[in-house]
Amino acid sequence: MILRGAPKSLIAGSVLLLGCLLPATMAWIWHGGHAPFIDIPNRYAPPSLAHPLGTDPFGRDLVSYVLTGAFNTTAIALLSVSLATVIGTILGLVGANGGKRGSAVMSAADLGLAFPPLLIAAMLVTSQGASATGEILAIALFGIPAQIRITKQAAQSILVLDYISAARMAGFGSVAVTIRHVLPNIAPILIVHASTSLALAILSEAGLSYLGLGAPPPQPDLGRALASYQIHIFDHPFLVAVPGVTVMVLVLGFNLLGDGLRDLLERPFARNEERLP
């Protein structure tokens, strides 16, 4: 009943994410956020009731390790996107209001878009060491410039409307107009962008961890799992396929979720346009 009339992409994305993240959360809670126990005598065990997809080179249950890594990867992506969304939205609203501060913000955003993301990550890791915190900051820095531009463009489309001029004539300042009128109207755009940004953040996190720029071992991580297991792609293909498919499902789920949210949030505006004379 709840999903009746919802876009198919929203339903598909929600099902994929729930099917992946719900067991991932349970695995993370069960193992306390750490990797499953190492059992060297039982390494490379074939699939069984105890280990549905077998064990890895350290004797750890492959399903438990990948699910715990999926939770950690998604948590880092969520924190990164949240940080980028908050900072980028504030700076984008400043840029939309123009003036010297707005020009400075947009110049900084252009510089951020031109700076190589991998170089930013390498600098953060060099200064702080490989850690989840460095990963979060690096991925957030990737996303802030794009968030600034999207927020500015969306806000400027609202600031030219007549009721904004009326609000200013009524004595409302820029901050009040932004909070009361601009931000609520651009919220759907920001929500859709945040949900689709999560897919890119998942890929970025997996890529950084694959290169050794993420949280250090023994913290489970999908990117590190791919890097560690890649030498077994021919003799133990499950070791590479399971984390790879998990990354694919997460990315596809967040992309479908973003597309569905866009379709869902656009419906009220479409209905309003139909009612116009």
LUMNURO-482491 format. One record per residue: residue number from 0; chain; residue in one letter; x, y, z of N, C-alpha, C in turn. Coordinates in pm, whole numbers, plus 50000, padded with zeros to 5 digits. Layout:
(NUM, A, a, (X, Y, Z), (X, Y, Z), (X, Y, Z));
...
***
This chain:
(0, A, m, (50082, 49879, 50000), (50000, 50000, 50000), (50086, 50126, 50000));
(1, A, i, (50196, 50122, 50078), (50281, 50240, 50090), (50348, 50272, 49957));
(2, A, l, (50386, 50165, 49881), (50461, 50185, 49757), (50370, 50200, 49636));
(3, A, r, (50236, 50200, 49656), (50145, 50212, 49543), (50164, 50348, 49476));
(4, A, g, (50185, 50346, 49345), (50204, 50468, 49270), (50346, 50523, 49274));
(5, A, a, (50435, 50459, 49348), (50573, 50505, 49354), (50645, 50467, 49224));
(6, A, p, (50742, 50546, 49181), (50818, 50510, 49060), (50885, 50374, 49075));
(7, A, k, (50892, 50300, 48964), (50951, 50167, 48968), (51098, 50171, 49007));
(8, A, s, (51168, 50275, 48963), (51310, 50285, 48998), (51328, 50307, 49148));
(9, A, l, (51235, 50380, 49210), (51242, 50401, 49355), (51221, 50268, 49428));
(10, A, i, (51125, 50189, 49382), (51097, 50059, 49445), (51217, 49966, 49425));
(11, A, a, (51270, 49961, 49303), (51383, 49872, 49275), (51506, 49912, 49356));
(12, A, g, (51535, 50042, 49362), (51649, 50087, 49439), (51634, 50058, 49587));
(13, A, s, (51514, 50079, 49640), (51489, 50052, 49782), (51505, 49904, 49813));
(14, A, v, (51455, 49818, 49724), (51466, 49673, 49745), (51613, 49630, 49743));
(15, A, l, (51689, 49680, 49646), (51831, 49645, 49638), (51907, 49689, 49763));
(16, A, l, (51882, 49813, 49806), (51955, 49865, 49922), (51915, 49794, 50050));
(17, A, l, (51785, 49767, 50066), (51742, 49695, 50186), (51798, 49553, 50186));
(18, A, g, (51797, 49489, 50071), (51848, 49354, 50062), (51997, 49344, 50090));
(19, A, c, (52069, 49453, 50068), (52214, 49453, 50092), (52249, 49511, 50230));
(20, A, l, (52188, 49624, 50265), (52229, 49695, 50385), (52169, 49637, 50513));
(21, A, l, (52052, 49574, 50504), (51995, 49514, 50624), (52081, 49399, 50677));
(22, A, p, (52117, 49300, 50594), (52210, 49198, 50644), (52348, 49253, 50676));
(23, A, a, (52390, 49358, 50604), (52520, 49419, 50635), (52520, 49480, 50774));
(24, A, t, (52410, 49547, 50810), (52399, 49604, 50944), (52398, 49494, 51050));
(25, A, m, (52327, 49387, 51024), (52323, 49276, 51119), (52462, 49213, 51135));
(26, A, a, (52536, 49199, 51026), (52670, 49142, 51033), (52764, 49235, 51110));
(27, A, w, (52749, 49365, 51087), (52834, 49462, 51157), (52808, 49458, 51307));
(28, A, i, (52680, 49450, 51345), (52646, 49442, 51487), (52698, 49312, 51547));
(29, A, w, (52682, 49202, 51475), (52724, 49071, 51524), (52875, 49066, 51550));
(30, A, h, (52951, 49127, 51459), (53097, 49124, 51473), (53152, 49250, 51540));
(31, A, g, (53065, 49338, 51587), (53111, 49458, 51656), (53189, 49553, 51568));
(32, A, g, (53164, 49552, 51438), (53234, 49640, 51346), (53371, 49592, 51306));
(33, A, h, (53413, 49475, 51356), (53545, 49421, 51325), (53533, 49307, 51225));
(34, A, a, (53648, 49263, 51175), (53648, 49151, 51081), (53614, 49022, 51153));
(35, A, p, (53555, 48926, 51081), (53529, 48795, 51143), (53659, 48730, 51191));
(36, A, f, (53646, 48633, 51279), (53762, 48568, 51338), (53846, 48498, 51232));
(37, A, i, (53978, 48506, 51250), (54071, 48438, 51160), (54081, 48292, 51201));
(38, A, d, (54074, 48205, 51100), (54080, 48061, 51123), (54167, 48000, 51013));
(39, A, i, (54300, 48011, 51029), (54393, 47970, 50925), (54374, 47825, 50881));
(40, A, p, (54355, 47730, 50973), (54336, 47591, 50927), (54214, 47572, 50836));
(41, A, n, (54120, 47666, 50841), (53997, 47651, 50764), (53994, 47745, 50643));
(42, A, r, (54109, 47793, 50600), (54110, 47888, 50489), (54080, 47817, 50356));
(43, A, y, (54025, 47895, 50264), (53984, 47846, 50131), (53883, 47731, 50140));
(44, A, a, (53804, 47731, 50248), (53704, 47625, 50261), (53596, 47643, 50155));
(45, A, p, (53544, 47535, 50100), (53438, 47546, 49998), (53307, 47587, 50062));
(46, A, p, (53210, 47628, 49983), (53079, 47664, 50038), (53018, 47549, 50117));
(47, A, s, (52956, 47586, 50230), (52893, 47489, 50317), (52783, 47558, 50396));
(48, A, l, (52715, 47482, 50482), (52612, 47543, 50566), (52672, 47646, 50661));
(49, A, a, (52789, 47617, 50713), (52856, 47710, 50805), (52911, 47831, 50732));
(50, A, h, (52957, 47812, 50609), (53014, 47921, 50528), (52951, 47915, 50389));
(51, A, p, (52838, 47985, 50367), (52762, 47972, 50242), (52844, 47997, 50116));
(52, A, l, (52944, 48084, 50123), (53028, 48111, 50006), (53174, 48078, 50034));
(53, A, g, (53198, 47999, 50135), (53334, 47957, 50167), (53407, 48058, 50254));
(54, A, t, (53538, 48039, 50266), (53621, 48127, 50348), (53731, 48189, 50263));
(55, A, d, (53793, 48295, 50316), (53898, 48367, 50244), (54035, 48312, 50282));
(56, A, p, (54145, 48374, 50234), (54278, 48322, 50266), (54313, 48321, 50414));
(57, A, f, (54238, 48389, 50497), (54263, 48389, 50641), (54162, 48302, 50717));
(58, A, g, (54081, 48230, 50646), (53982, 48145, 50709), (53858, 48217, 50757));
(59, A, r, (53843, 48344, 50719), (53725, 48420, 50761), (53607, 48389, 50668));
(60, A, d, (53489, 48386, 50727), (53369, 48363, 50647), (53353, 48476, 50547));
(61, A, l, (53345, 48440, 50419), (53346, 48541, 50313), (53221, 48630, 50319));
(62, A, v, (53106, 48570, 50343), (52982, 48648, 50348), (52988, 48750, 50462));
(63, A, s, (53030, 48705, 50580), (53037, 48795, 50696), (53136, 48908, 50673));
(64, A, y, (53252, 48875, 50615), (53353, 48977, 50591), (53305, 49082, 50491));
(65, A, v, (53244, 49036, 50382), (53198, 49129, 50279), (53083, 49214, 50330));
(66, A, l, (52990, 49154, 50404), (52877, 49232, 50456), (52924, 49337, 50556));
(67, A, t, (53018, 49300, 50644), (53072, 49400, 50737), (53144, 49510, 50662));
(68, A, g, (53218, 49472, 50557), (53284, 49573, 50474), (53185, 49662, 50402));
(69, A, a, (53072, 49605, 50358), (52969, 49685, 50291), (52911, 49790, 50386));
(70, A, f, (52890, 49751, 50512), (52840, 49847, 50610), (52941, 49960, 50630));
(71, A, n, (53069, 49926, 50647), (53170, 50028, 50668), (53184, 50120, 50547));
(72, A, t, (53183, 50062, 50428), (53193, 50143, 50305), (53074, 50238, 50292));
(73, A, t, (52954, 50188, 50319), (52835, 50273, 50309), (52835, 50381, 50415));
(74, A, a, (52880, 50348, 50537), (52885, 50448, 50643), (52981, 50561, 50608));
(75, A, i, (53097, 50527, 50552), (53193, 50631, 50511), (53133, 50716, 50400));
(76, A, a, (53064, 50653, 50304), (53001, 50728, 50195), (52892, 50821, 50249));
(77, A, l, (52811, 50773, 50341), (52704, 50856, 50398), (52760, 50977, 50472));
(78, A, l, (52863, 50954, 50553), (52924, 51066, 50626), (52987, 51167, 50529));
(79, A, s, (53051, 51116, 50426), (53116, 51205, 50328), (53014, 51290, 50254));
(80, A, v, (52908, 51226, 50207), (52805, 51298, 50132), (52732, 51397, 50223));
(81, A, s, (52705, 51358, 50347), (52639, 51449, 50441), (52725, 51573, 50464));
(82, A, l, (52855, 51553, 50484), (52945, 51667, 50506), (52951, 51756, 50382));
(83, A, a, (52964, 51694, 50264), (52969, 51772, 50141), (52838, 51846, 50116));
(84, A, t, (52725, 51783, 50148), (52595, 51846, 50126), (52576, 51968, 50215));
(85, A, v, (52609, 51955, 50342), (52591, 52066, 50435), (52682, 52183, 50398));
(86, A, i, (52810, 52155, 50381), (52905, 52264, 50351), (52878, 52321, 50213));
(87, A, g, (52857, 52234, 50113), (52834, 52282, 49977), (52706, 52361, 49964));
(88, A, t, (52600, 52322, 50037), (52474, 52395, 50031), (52489, 52535, 50091));
(89, A, i, (52555, 52544, 50204), (52576, 52676, 50267), (52657, 52766, 50176));
(90, A, l, (52766, 52715, 50122), (52850, 52796, 50035), (52779, 52828, 49903));
(91, A, g, (52700, 52734, 49853), (52625, 52760, 49730), (52522, 52870, 49747));
(92, A, l, (52456, 52874, 49863), (52360, 52980, 49891), (52429, 53115, 49903));
(93, A, v, (52549, 53115, 49959), (52628, 53239, 49964), (52663, 53284, 49824));
(94, A, g, (52704, 53188, 49740), (52738, 53223, 49602), (52619, 53272, 49522));
(95, A, a, (52500, 53220, 49551), (52381, 53261, 49477), (52342, 53405, 49507));
(96, A, n, (52375, 53453, 49627), (52340, 53590, 49663), (52438, 53694, 49607));
(97, A, g, (52541, 53650, 49538), (52632, 53742, 49470), (52722, 53819, 49565));
(98, A, g, (52775, 53929, 49516), (52867, 54009, 49594), (53007, 53952, 49593));
(99, A, k, (53095, 54015, 49671), (53235, 53971, 49675), (53247, 53832, 49736));
(100, A, r, (53168, 53806, 49841), (53175, 53674, 49904), (53126, 53566, 49808));
(101, A, g, (53019, 53597, 49734), (52969, 53500, 49638), (53069, 53472, 49527));
(102, A, s, (53135, 53576, 49478), (53236, 53557, 49374), (53354, 53475, 49425));
(103, A, a, (53394, 53501, 49550), (53505, 53426, 49608), (53469, 53279, 49624));
(104, A, v, (53346, 53252, 49666), (53302, 53113, 49683), (53303, 53040, 49549));
(105, A, m, (53251, 53103, 49445), (53244, 53037, 49316), (53383, 53019, 49255));
(106, A, s, (53473, 53112, 49279), (53611, 53096, 49231), (53677, 52977, 49300));
(107, A, a, (53652, 52963, 49432), (53706, 52849, 49505), (53647, 52718, 49455));
(108, A, a, (53517, 52719, 49420), (53453, 52599, 49367), (53514, 52560, 49232));
(109, A, d, (53539, 52659, 49147), (53602, 52630, 49018), (53741, 52572, 49037));
(110, A, l, (53815, 52625, 49135), (53948, 52572, 49162), (53940, 52429, 49213));
(111, A, g, (53840, 52402, 49298), (53822, 52267, 49350), (53789, 52167, 49241));
(112, A, l, (53709, 52209, 49142), (53674, 52120, 49031), (53795, 52090, 48942));
(113, A, a, (53890, 52184, 48939), (54007, 52167, 48854), (54117, 52086, 48922));
(114, A, f, (54109, 52072, 49054), (54214, 52002, 49129), (54193, 51852, 49121));
(115, A, p, (54298, 51773, 49091), (54281, 51627, 49078), (54237, 51564, 49210));
(116, A, p, (54124, 51493, 49212), (54074, 51434, 49337), (54172, 51336, 49402));
(117, A, l, (54238, 51253, 49320), (54331, 51155, 49376), (54448, 51223, 49446));
(118, A, l, (54490, 51338, 49394), (54600, 51411, 49457), (54557, 51464, 49593));
(119, A, i, (54431, 51510, 49604), (54378, 51554, 49733), (54381, 51440, 49833));
(120, A, a, (54336, 51323, 49790), (54334, 51207, 49879), (54475, 51169, 49923));
(121, A, a, (54569, 51170, 49828), (54707, 51135, 49861), (54767, 51234, 49961));
(122, A, m, (54736, 51363, 49946), (54787, 51464, 50038), (54729, 51444, 50178));
(123, A, l, (54600, 51413, 50185), (54538, 51391, 50316), (54595, 51268, 50385));
(124, A, v, (54616, 51162, 50307), (54672, 51040, 50366), (54815, 51063, 50411));
(125, A, t, (54891, 51142, 50333), (55029, 51171, 50369), (55036, 51251, 50498));
(126, A, s, (54942, 51345, 50514), (54945, 51431, 50633), (54885, 51365, 50756));
(127, A, q, (54784, 51278, 50738), (54714, 51218, 50851), (54735, 51067, 50864));
(128, A, g, (54788, 51005, 50760), (54797, 50860, 50761), (54668, 50800, 50707));
(129, A, a, (54678, 50676, 50659), (54561, 50608, 50605), (54460, 50585, 50716));
(130, A, s, (54341, 50640, 50701), (54237, 50627, 50803), (54102, 50653, 50741));
(131, A, a, (53996, 50613, 50812), (53860, 50639, 50766), (53832, 50788, 50766));
(132, A, t, (53889, 50861, 50864), (53869, 51006, 50870), (53925, 51075, 50747));
(133, A, g, (54046, 51036, 50707), (54105, 51094, 50587), (54024, 51063, 50463));
(134, A, e, (53969, 50942, 50458), (53884, 50904, 50346), (53759, 50989, 50340));
(135, A, i, (53694, 51010, 50454), (53572, 51091, 50460), (53601, 51233, 50413));
(136, A, l, (53710, 51290, 50462), (53744, 51427, 50423), (53775, 51435, 50274));
(137, A, a, (53848, 51336, 50223), (53885, 51338, 50082), (53761, 51329, 49992));
(138, A, i, (53671, 51236, 50022), (53550, 51219, 49940), (53460, 51341, 49953));
(139, A, a, (53452, 51399, 50073), (53372, 51520, 50091), (53429, 51634, 50008));
(140, A, l, (53560, 51647, 50006), (53622, 51753, 49927), (53596, 51734, 49778));
(141, A, f, (53583, 51605, 49735), (53548, 51580, 49595), (53410, 51638, 49563));
(142, A, g, (53318, 51625, 49658), (53178, 51657, 49632), (53138, 51800, 49658));
(143, A, i, (53214, 51873, 49739), (53173, 52009, 49776), (53163, 52103, 49656));
(144, A, p, (53262, 52107, 49565), (53250, 52200, 49452), (53125, 52176, 49367));
(145, A, a, (53095, 52051, 49337), (52974, 52021, 49258), (52848, 52060, 49335));
(146, A, q, (52847, 52036, 49466), (52732, 52073, 49548), (52713, 52224, 49548));
(147, A, i, (52821, 52300, 49552), (52812, 52447, 49548), (52746, 52492, 49419));
(148, A, r, (52790, 52436, 49307), (52736, 52478, 49178), (52588, 52443, 49164));
(149, A, i, (52550, 52322, 49204), (52410, 52281, 49193), (52322, 52368, 49282));
(150, A, t, (52368, 52394, 49403), (52291, 52478, 49495), (52276, 52620, 49441));
(151, A, k, (52383, 52674, 49388), (52378, 52810, 49334), (52279, 52820, 49218));
(152, A, q, (52287, 52726, 49125), (52197, 52731, 49009), (52052, 52715, 49051));
(153, A, a, (52026, 52625, 49145), (51889, 52605, 49191), (51838, 52728, 49266));
(154, A, a, (51923, 52786, 49349), (51882, 52903, 49427), (51858, 53024, 49338));
(155, A, q, (51941, 53042, 49238), (51923, 53156, 49148), (51793, 53148, 49070));
(156, A, s, (51748, 53027, 49038), (51620, 53013, 48969), (51502, 53053, 49058));
(157, A, i, (51521, 53050, 49189), (51416, 53092, 49283), (51426, 53240, 49313));
(158, A, l, (51549, 53291, 49322), (51570, 53430, 49362), (51515, 53531, 49262));
(159, A, v, (51491, 53491, 49137), (51440, 53584, 49036), (51288, 53590, 49034));
(160, A, l, (51221, 53509, 49117), (51075, 53506, 49115), (51016, 53628, 49187));
(161, A, d, (50891, 53659, 49154), (50829, 53780, 49205), (50810, 53778, 49356));
(162, A, y, (50774, 53662, 49411), (50747, 53661, 49555), (50874, 53683, 49638));
(163, A, i, (50992, 53655, 49579), (51117, 53686, 49647), (51135, 53837, 49654));
(164, A, s, (51103, 53905, 49544), (51111, 54052, 49544), (51012, 54111, 49644));
(165, A, a, (50894, 54051, 49652), (50795, 54099, 49748), (50843, 54079, 49892));
(166, A, a, (50906, 53966, 49916), (50958, 53941, 50051), (51067, 54041, 50088));
(167, A, r, (51150, 54075, 49993), (51255, 54173, 50021), (51195, 54312, 50044));
(168, A, m, (51093, 54346, 49966), (51027, 54475, 49985), (50956, 54482, 50121));
(169, A, a, (50917, 54364, 50173), (50852, 54360, 50304), (50952, 54370, 50418));
(170, A, g, (51080, 54378, 50386), (51181, 54399, 50489), (51260, 54276, 50526));
(171, A, f, (51240, 54164, 50459), (51318, 54043, 50490), (51457, 54055, 50430));
(172, A, g, (51558, 54024, 50510), (51695, 54025, 50463), (51730, 53901, 50383));
(173, A, s, (51854, 53896, 50335), (51897, 53785, 50250), (51892, 53652, 50325));
(174, A, v, (51933, 53653, 50452), (51935, 53529, 50529), (51792, 53477, 50550));
(175, A, a, (51700, 53568, 50586), (51561, 53528, 50610), (51497, 53476, 50481));
(176, A, v, (51522, 53544, 50370), (51466, 53500, 50241), (51521, 53362, 50204));
(177, A, t, (51649, 53342, 50228), (51711, 53214, 50195), (51652, 53101, 50277));
(178, A, i, (51637, 53124, 50407), (51589, 53018, 50496), (51440, 52991, 50475));
(179, A, r, (51361, 53096, 50460), (51216, 53081, 50454), (51162, 53046, 50316));
(180, A, h, (51231, 53091, 50211), (51175, 53075, 50077), (51264, 52993, 49983));
(181, A, v, (51395, 53018, 49984), (51482, 52953, 49886), (51510, 52808, 49925));
(182, A, l, (51556, 52787, 50047), (51597, 52653, 50088), (51483, 52550, 50080));
(183, A, p, (51361, 52581, 50126), (51253, 52480, 50112), (51222, 52445, 49968));
(184, A, n, (51236, 52541, 49877), (51202, 52515, 49736), (51310, 52438, 49661));
(185, A, i, (51434, 52448, 49706), (51541, 52374, 49637), (51573, 52242, 49709));
(186, A, a, (51504, 52216, 49821), (51532, 52093, 49897), (51515, 51966, 49813));
(187, A, p, (51410, 51955, 49728), (51399, 51832, 49646), (51520, 51809, 49556));
(188, A, i, (51574, 51916, 49499), (51691, 51903, 49413), (51811, 51855, 49494));
(189, A, l, (51827, 51909, 49615), (51940, 51871, 49699), (51927, 51726, 49746));
(190, A, i, (51806, 51682, 49774), (51784, 51544, 49818), (51820, 51446, 49707));
(191, A, v, (51775, 51476, 49585), (51805, 51389, 49472), (51954, 51385, 49445));
(192, A, h, (52018, 51501, 49449), (52163, 51506, 49425), (52239, 51428, 49532));
(193, A, a, (52196, 51439, 49657), (52264, 51366, 49765), (52251, 51216, 49746));
(194, A, s, (52133, 51169, 49706), (52114, 51025, 49690), (52196, 50970, 49574));
(195, A, t, (52205, 51044, 49464), (52287, 50998, 49352), (52436, 51014, 49383));
(196, A, s, (52471, 51113, 49466), (52611, 51131, 49505), (52661, 51014, 49589));
(197, A, l, (52570, 50947, 49658), (52610, 50831, 49738), (52668, 50720, 49651));
(198, A, a, (52614, 50703, 49531), (52667, 50602, 49440), (52812, 50635, 49404));
(199, A, l, (52838, 50762, 49373), (52975, 50803, 49340), (53065, 50791, 49461));
(200, A, a, (53012, 50821, 49579), (53093, 50811, 49702), (53130, 50666, 49731));
(201, A, i, (53037, 50572, 49704), (53068, 50430, 49722), (53185, 50390, 49631));
(202, A, l, (53179, 50431, 49505), (53286, 50399, 49412), (53417, 50466, 49454));
(203, A, s, (53409, 50591, 49499), (53530, 50662, 49542), (53593, 50594, 49662));
(204, A, e, (53510, 50554, 49759), (53562, 50488, 49878), (53628, 50355, 49842));
(205, A, a, (53561, 50277, 49758), (53618, 50150, 49717), (53749, 50171, 49640));
(206, A, g, (53754, 50274, 49555), (53875, 50302, 49479), (53991, 50345, 49568));
(207, A, l, (53963, 50433, 49665), (54068, 50478, 49756), (54120, 50362, 49841));
(208, A, s, (54030, 50278, 49889), (54073, 50163, 49969), (54151, 50063, 49884));
(209, A, y, (54109, 50048, 49761), (54180, 49957, 49669), (54326, 50002, 49651));
(210, A, l, (54347, 50134, 49651), (54482, 50189, 49633), (54559, 50199, 49765));
(211, A, g, (54496, 50156, 49876), (54563, 50162, 50004), (54552, 50295, 50074));
(212, A, l, (54457, 50380, 50031), (54441, 50513, 50089), (54323, 50520, 50186));
(213, A, g, (54266, 50405, 50220), (54152, 50403, 50312), (54192, 50361, 50451));
(214, A, a, (54092, 50317, 50528), (54117, 50273, 50665), (54209, 50150, 50662));
(215, A, p, (54307, 50145, 50753), (54403, 50034, 50751), (54340, 49903, 50798));
(216, A, p, (54402, 49789, 50763), (54356, 49660, 50814), (54366, 49658, 50967));
(217, A, p, (54286, 49575, 51036), (54199, 49470, 50981), (54056, 49517, 50957));
(218, A, q, (54033, 49649, 50947), (53898, 49700, 50926), (53844, 49649, 50793));
(219, A, p, (53731, 49577, 50792), (53677, 49524, 50666), (53638, 49636, 50571));
(220, A, d, (53664, 49615, 50445), (53636, 49718, 50345), (53627, 49651, 50209));
(221, A, l, (53530, 49694, 50128), (53509, 49631, 49998), (53625, 49655, 49903));
(222, A, g, (53679, 49777, 49902), (53790, 49806, 49813), (53914, 49727, 49849));
(223, A, r, (53944, 49716, 49978), (54060, 49638, 50020), (54038, 49489, 49993));
(224, A, a, (53913, 49443, 50008), (53884, 49304, 49977), (53914, 49274, 49830));
(225, A, l, (53876, 49364, 49741), (53904, 49346, 49599), (54055, 49345, 49573));
(226, A, a, (54127, 49435, 49640), (54273, 49440, 49622), (54341, 49315, 49675));
(227, A, s, (54292, 49263, 49788), (54354, 49146, 49850), (54323, 49018, 49775));
(228, A, y, (54201, 49009, 49721), (54156, 48884, 49661), (54181, 48876, 49512));
(229, A, q, (54230, 48983, 49449), (54238, 48984, 49303), (54334, 48878, 49248));
(230, A, i, (54432, 48836, 49328), (54525, 48734, 49279), (54459, 48596, 49273));
(231, A, h, (54340, 48584, 49332), (54270, 48455, 49331), (54153, 48455, 49232));
(232, A, i, (54156, 48545, 49135), (54042, 48561, 49045), (54016, 48434, 48962));
(233, A, f, (54120, 48353, 48939), (54102, 48233, 48857), (54085, 48107, 48942));
(234, A, d, (54159, 48097, 49053), (54148, 47975, 49132), (54037, 47979, 49236));
(235, A, h, (54000, 48100, 49286), (53889, 48115, 49380), (53806, 48237, 49338));
(236, A, p, (53728, 48225, 49230), (53658, 48343, 49175), (53557, 48405, 49271));
(237, A, f, (53501, 48328, 49365), (53406, 48383, 49461), (53469, 48497, 49542));
(238, A, l, (53599, 48485, 49570), (53666, 48586, 49652), (53662, 48724, 49587));
(239, A, v, (53665, 48728, 49455), (53661, 48856, 49384), (53518, 48893, 49347));
(240, A, a, (53439, 48793, 49311), (53303, 48820, 49263), (53214, 48877, 49372));
(241, A, v, (53224, 48824, 49493), (53131, 48865, 49598), (53148, 49013, 49635));
(242, A, p, (53269, 49063, 49668), (53281, 49207, 49696), (53253, 49293, 49574));
(243, A, g, (53290, 49244, 49454), (53264, 49322, 49334), (53115, 49338, 49307));
(244, A, v, (53040, 49230, 49321), (52895, 49237, 49301), (52830, 49322, 49409));
(245, A, t, (52883, 49317, 49531), (52828, 49399, 49639), (52844, 49547, 49609));
(246, A, v, (52959, 49587, 49560), (52980, 49727, 49520), (52882, 49764, 49409));
(247, A, m, (52865, 49675, 49312), (52774, 49702, 49201), (52631, 49720, 49250));
(248, A, v, (52587, 49633, 49343), (52450, 49642, 49394), (52428, 49773, 49469));
(249, A, l, (52525, 49814, 49550), (52512, 49939, 49625), (52506, 50059, 49530));
(250, A, v, (52593, 50061, 49433), (52595, 50173, 49337), (52466, 50177, 49256));
(251, A, l, (52424, 50063, 49207), (52299, 50056, 49130), (52180, 50095, 49217));
(252, A, g, (52178, 50049, 49342), (52067, 50082, 49431), (52055, 50230, 49456));
(253, A, f, (52166, 50296, 49484), (52160, 50441, 49511), (52128, 50520, 49384));
(254, A, n, (52175, 50473, 49268), (52140, 50541, 49143), (51990, 50529, 49115));
(255, A, l, (51935, 50409, 49132), (51792, 50390, 49111), (51711, 50469, 49213));
(256, A, l, (51759, 50473, 49336), (51690, 50550, 49440), (51686, 50698, 49403));
(257, A, g, (51799, 50750, 49354), (51803, 50890, 49313), (51709, 50919, 49198));
(258, A, d, (51707, 50829, 49098), (51616, 50848, 48985), (51470, 50844, 49031));
(259, A, g, (51439, 50749, 49120), (51302, 50739, 49170), (51260, 50860, 49252));
(260, A, l, (51351, 50909, 49334), (51320, 51029, 49414), (51297, 51149, 49324));
(261, A, r, (51376, 51160, 49218), (51357, 51272, 49125), (51219, 51266, 49061));
(262, A, d, (51180, 51148, 49015), (51047, 51133, 48954), (50936, 51160, 49055));
(263, A, l, (50956, 51114, 49177), (50854, 51130, 49280), (50839, 51276, 49321));
(264, A, l, (50951, 51346, 49336), (50947, 51485, 49382), (50908, 51581, 49272));
(265, A, e, (50921, 51539, 49146), (50881, 51625, 49035), (50730, 51623, 49011));
(266, A, r, (50660, 51524, 49061), (50516, 51512, 49036), (50436, 51631, 49086));
(267, A, p, (50460, 51680, 49210), (50382, 51797, 49256), (50400, 51918, 49167));
(268, A, f, (50524, 51940, 49117), (50546, 52054, 49030), (50475, 52037, 48896));
(269, A, a, (50473, 51913, 48845), (50404, 51888, 48719), (50254, 51912, 48734));
(270, A, r, (50196, 51869, 48849), (50054, 51889, 48870), (50021, 52038, 48882));
(271, A, n, (50110, 52113, 48947), (50087, 52256, 48961), (50091, 52327, 48827));
(272, A, e, (50183, 52282, 48738), (50192, 52344, 48606), (50066, 52314, 48524));
(273, A, e, (50008, 52195, 48543), (49887, 52162, 48467), (49770, 52248, 48507));
(274, A, r, (49771, 52297, 48629), (49657, 52377, 48678), (49668, 52524, 48635));
(275, A, l, (49788, 52562, 48589), (49803, 52702, 48548), (49717, 52731, 48424));
(276, A, p, (49656, 52850, 48417), (49573, 52882, 48301), (49660, 52905, 48176));
***
